[in-house]
Amino acid sequence: FNQETCLIRSTVGLLEYQAYLDYLQNEYEGDEENIKDLQSSVRTLLQIMRQKSIDLVTTPTANLDLLEKM
């Protein structure tokens, strides 16, 4: 078990999940409040994880690429 690797993989997964939430918010009506709550929670969790991971580098273009694919 490598804690740093785990943090990086978890953070990347959360960033991808956040991109899906952004897509849902833009494309679907209803349950917007739930999506906003989830987005806020994911952002908070990402901030905590980034503080714990020194070497974590994320690229905003990765999220844009994912949104374009959808």
CYANA upper distance limits for C-alpha pairs under 8 A (distance plus 0.5 A):
  1 PHE  CA      6 CYS  CA      8.38
  2 ASN  CA      6 CYS  CA      6.75
  3 GLN  CA      7 LEU  CA      6.65
  4 GLU  CA      8 ILE  CA      6.71
  4 GLU  CA     53 SER  CA      6.96
  5 THR  CA      9 ARG  CA      6.65
  6 CYS  CA     10 SER  CA      6.52
  7 LEU  CA     11 THR  CA      6.47
  7 LEU  CA     49 MET  CA      7.16
  7 LEU  CA     53 SER  CA      7.17
  8 ILE  CA     12 VAL  CA      6.63
  8 ILE  CA     53 SER  CA      7.88
  8 ILE  CA     56 LEU  CA      6.76
  9 ARG  CA     13 GLY  CA      6.68
 10 SER  CA     14 LEU  CA      6.69
 11 THR  CA     15 LEU  CA      6.66
 11 THR  CA     46 LEU  CA      6.84
 11 THR  CA     49 MET  CA      7.31
 11 THR  CA     50 ARG  CA      8.21
 12 VAL  CA     16 GLU  CA      6.79
 12 VAL  CA     58 THR  CA      8.15
 13 GLY  CA     17 TYR  CA      6.65
 14 LEU  CA     18 GLN  CA      6.50
 14 LEU  CA     42 VAL  CA      7.35
 14 LEU  CA     46 LEU  CA      7.65
 15 LEU  CA     19 ALA  CA      6.86
 15 LEU  CA     46 LEU  CA      8.33
 15 LEU  CA     63 ASN  CA      7.67
 16 GLU  CA     20 TYR  CA      7.03
 16 GLU  CA     63 ASN  CA      7.08
 16 GLU  CA     66 LEU  CA      8.07
 17 TYR  CA     21 LEU  CA      6.84
 18 GLN  CA     22 ASP  CA      6.74
 18 GLN  CA     39 GLN  CA      7.01
 18 GLN  CA     42 VAL  CA      7.39
 19 ALA  CA     23 TYR  CA      6.77
 19 ALA  CA     63 ASN  CA      6.37
 19 ALA  CA     64 LEU  CA      8.43
 19 ALA  CA     66 LEU  CA      7.56
 19 ALA  CA     67 LEU  CA      6.94
 20 TYR  CA     24 LEU  CA      6.71
 20 TYR  CA     67 LEU  CA      7.92
 21 LEU  CA     25 GLN  CA      6.62
 21 LEU  CA     35 ILE  CA      7.01
 21 LEU  CA     38 LEU  CA      8.44
 21 LEU  CA     39 GLN  CA      7.32
 22 ASP  CA     26 ASN  CA      6.78
 23 TYR  CA     27 GLU  CA      6.54
 23 TYR  CA     67 LEU  CA      7.22
 23 TYR  CA     70 MET  CA      8.34
 24 LEU  CA     28 TYR  CA      6.07
 24 LEU  CA     35 ILE  CA      8.32
 25 GLN  CA     29 GLU  CA      7.86
 25 GLN  CA     32 GLU  CA      6.89
 25 GLN  CA     35 ILE  CA      7.14
 31 ASP  CA     35 ILE  CA      6.96
 32 GLU  CA     36 LYS  CA      6.63
 33 GLU  CA     37 ASP  CA      6.65
 34 ASN  CA     38 LEU  CA      6.66
 35 ILE  CA     39 GLN  CA      6.57
 36 LYS  CA     40 SER  CA      6.67
 37 ASP  CA     41 SER  CA      6.75
 38 LEU  CA     42 VAL  CA      6.53
 39 GLN  CA     43 ARG  CA      6.59
 40 SER  CA     44 THR  CA      6.75
 41 SER  CA     45 LEU  CA      6.66
 42 VAL  CA     46 LEU  CA      6.53
 43 ARG  CA     47 GLN  CA      6.72
 44 THR  CA     48 ILE  CA      6.89
 45 LEU  CA     49 MET  CA      6.69
 46 LEU  CA     50 ARG  CA      6.49
 47 GLN  CA     51 GLN  CA      6.77
 48 ILE  CA     52 LYS  CA      7.03
 49 MET  CA     53 SER  CA      6.74
 50 ARG  CA     54 ILE  CA      7.74
 50 ARG  CA     56 LEU  CA      7.17
 58 THR  CA     62 ALA  CA      8.49
 59 THR  CA     63 ASN  CA      8.08
 60 PRO  CA     64 LEU  CA      7.15
 61 THR  CA     65 ASP  CA      6.53
 62 ALA  CA     66 LEU  CA      6.83
 63 ASN  CA     67 LEU  CA      6.76
 64 LEU  CA     68 GLU  CA      6.66
 65 ASP  CA     69 LYS  CA      6.85
 66 LEU  CA     70 MET  CA      7.12
